[in-house]
Amino acid sequence: MLAIDRLSRDDLEETAELHHRHLHMGLFPKMGKGFLRHYQDTFAESPYGIALVARDEEGVLGALLGTTWNAKHYRWVLQHRGPELAAFGSLALMLRPHVGYMFASSRLGRYAKGARRYLAGQSDTASPSSTGAPLSVLSHIVTQDRRRRCGVGRQLLEEFRRLARVRGASEAVLVTEEGGLGAPFFERIGCECIACRKGADGRSVREYRLKLDRTLRHDERLSPLDRSHALVRSDFHELTAARVFADAHGINTAIH
Ligand SMILES: CC(C)(COP(=O)(O)OP(=O)(O)OC[C@H]1O[C@@H](n2cnc3c(N)ncnc32)[C@H](O)[C@@H]1OP(=O)(O)O)[C@@H](O)C(=O)NCCC(=O)NCCS
């Protein structure tokens, strides 16, 4: 029977493998499974993180990582797990010089600046979701390819929604690759597309917003009208939220 649990350290081997195999956006998957285990564990340990695993009798079927207050989560990670991540990250980059070069040329300066800002307490802790509540971010969701379209992703997301809501978040944002498996899934369950742009590696990405105060959409399909309406929405708060999120994830936006 399918169960959704909090991710534990015993799950990290399998969840890092899933992450490495199916999620290719950004730098971290390129740094290998060892680094991903440490990275995923920060979501499980942080008081502002949510780390979930879906499993049945056969093992892990999927995983979800997110935050309930993004700025505070990254500050917590820097303060409590920063040295460990830096050590394992440096090792991973030394073993993969081409990824190290990519990191140095595209992210090192930005990460250092961000780290200084977070540690100095200058980051935007009153994170600008469109409601003014803390900004929650759904960072990663992945399911086993042999068990897709069976409701595993939906159940992971429903539990994320419930937990984030209990912790005071009213909406979450997420970014997924244009043309990937994420976009149709997020649209199906009722997320609203609020921006389209280029990611740091030049790929087109879409940003979505998920309202946490209502259960995920089940039966009705998005009409073409809904879809085009969703795509042109982009008010001040949404752009600011997008910028904070992109910053935290090292994604280039047209604003930068
Ligand atoms: C995206 C992903 C997590 C979806 O997981 P899943 O377990 O297949 O999702 P579910 O079965 O719960 O699907 C929920 C709904 O979305 C629909 N859906 C899921 N994937 C879809 C797709 N590719 N195209 C159209 N509809 C899709 C399902 O049919 C289902 O609709 P229903 O409940 O009305 O029947 C999975 O495809 C995956 O791991 N992809 C690779 C990693 C990835 O791209 N992650 C997203 C970026 S972070």
PDBQT file of the ligand as one rigid body, heavy atoms in Angstrom, charges set to zero:
ROOT
HETATM    1  C1  LIG A 301       6.202  14.992 -12.824  1.00  0.00    +0.000 C 
HETATM    2  C2  LIG A 301       6.066  13.681 -12.029  1.00  0.00    +0.000 C 
HETATM    3  C3  LIG A 301       6.593  13.894 -10.605  1.00  0.00    +0.000 C 
HETATM    4  C4  LIG A 301       4.579  13.304 -11.971  1.00  0.00    +0.000 C 
HETATM    5  O1  LIG A 301       4.447  12.202 -11.099  1.00  0.00    +0.000 OA
HETATM    6  P1  LIG A 301       3.283  11.102 -11.264  1.00  0.00    +0.000 P 
HETATM    7  O2  LIG A 301       3.417  10.161 -10.139  1.00  0.00    +0.000 OA
HETATM    8  O3  LIG A 301       3.309  10.538 -12.645  1.00  0.00    +0.000 OA
HETATM    9  O4  LIG A 301       1.986  12.008 -11.120  1.00  0.00    +0.000 OA
HETATM   10  P2  LIG A 301       0.481  11.532 -10.837  1.00  0.00    +0.000 P 
HETATM   11  O5  LIG A 301       0.300  10.128 -11.352  1.00  0.00    +0.000 OA
HETATM   12  O6  LIG A 301       0.146  11.772  -9.413  1.00  0.00    +0.000 OA
HETATM   13  O7  LIG A 301      -0.312  12.532 -11.755  1.00  0.00    +0.000 OA
HETATM   14  C5  LIG A 301      -1.294  13.474 -11.270  1.00  0.00    +0.000 C 
HETATM   15  C6  LIG A 301      -2.127  13.907 -12.444  1.00  0.00    +0.000 C 
HETATM   16  O8  LIG A 301      -1.282  14.521 -13.425  1.00  0.00    +0.000 OA
HETATM   17  C7  LIG A 301      -1.399  13.818 -14.655  1.00  0.00    +0.000 C 
HETATM   18  N1  LIG A 301      -0.077  13.754 -15.277  1.00  0.00    +0.000 N 
HETATM   19  C8  LIG A 301       1.079  13.340 -14.710  1.00  0.00    +0.000 A 
HETATM   20  N2  LIG A 301       2.076  13.404 -15.591  1.00  0.00    +0.000 NA
HETATM   21  C9  LIG A 301       1.533  13.852 -16.733  1.00  0.00    +0.000 A 
HETATM   22  C10 LIG A 301       2.053  14.089 -18.048  1.00  0.00    +0.000 A 
HETATM   23  N3  LIG A 301       3.340  13.901 -18.335  1.00  0.00    +0.000 N 
HETATM   24  N4  LIG A 301       1.196  14.548 -19.002  1.00  0.00    +0.000 NA
HETATM   25  C11 LIG A 301      -0.121  14.763 -18.726  1.00  0.00    +0.000 A 
HETATM   26  N5  LIG A 301      -0.675  14.528 -17.502  1.00  0.00    +0.000 NA
HETATM   27  C12 LIG A 301       0.145  14.078 -16.537  1.00  0.00    +0.000 A 
HETATM   28  C13 LIG A 301      -1.879  12.412 -14.296  1.00  0.00    +0.000 C 
HETATM   29  O9  LIG A 301      -2.541  11.772 -15.334  1.00  0.00    +0.000 OA
HETATM   30  C14 LIG A 301      -2.774  12.706 -13.121  1.00  0.00    +0.000 C 
HETATM   31  O10 LIG A 301      -4.041  13.150 -13.566  1.00  0.00    +0.000 OA
HETATM   32  P3  LIG A 301      -5.382  12.569 -12.857  1.00  0.00    +0.000 P 
HETATM   33  O11 LIG A 301      -5.097  12.514 -11.369  1.00  0.00    +0.000 OA
HETATM   34  O12 LIG A 301      -6.414  13.540 -13.203  1.00  0.00    +0.000 OA
HETATM   35  O13 LIG A 301      -5.548  11.221 -13.440  1.00  0.00    +0.000 OA
HETATM   36  C15 LIG A 301       6.832  12.524 -12.738  1.00  0.00    +0.000 C 
HETATM   37  O14 LIG A 301       6.442  12.462 -14.090  1.00  0.00    +0.000 OA
HETATM   38  C16 LIG A 301       8.341  12.669 -12.680  1.00  0.00    +0.000 C 
HETATM   39  O15 LIG A 301       8.969  12.247 -11.716  1.00  0.00    +0.000 OA
HETATM   40  N6  LIG A 301       8.951  13.263 -13.731  1.00  0.00    +0.000 N 
HETATM   41  C17 LIG A 301      10.406  13.403 -13.786  1.00  0.00    +0.000 C 
HETATM   42  C18 LIG A 301      10.883  14.463 -12.820  1.00  0.00    +0.000 C 
HETATM   43  C19 LIG A 301      10.236  15.810 -13.097  1.00  0.00    +0.000 C 
HETATM   44  O16 LIG A 301      10.128  16.240 -14.237  1.00  0.00    +0.000 OA
HETATM   45  N7  LIG A 301       9.819  16.489 -12.022  1.00  0.00    +0.000 N 
HETATM   46  C20 LIG A 301       9.178  17.785 -12.094  1.00  0.00    +0.000 C 
HETATM   47  C21 LIG A 301      10.158  18.893 -12.059  1.00  0.00    +0.000 C 
HETATM   48  S1  LIG A 301      10.699  19.271 -10.393  1.00  0.00    +0.000 SA
ENDROOT
TORSDOF 0
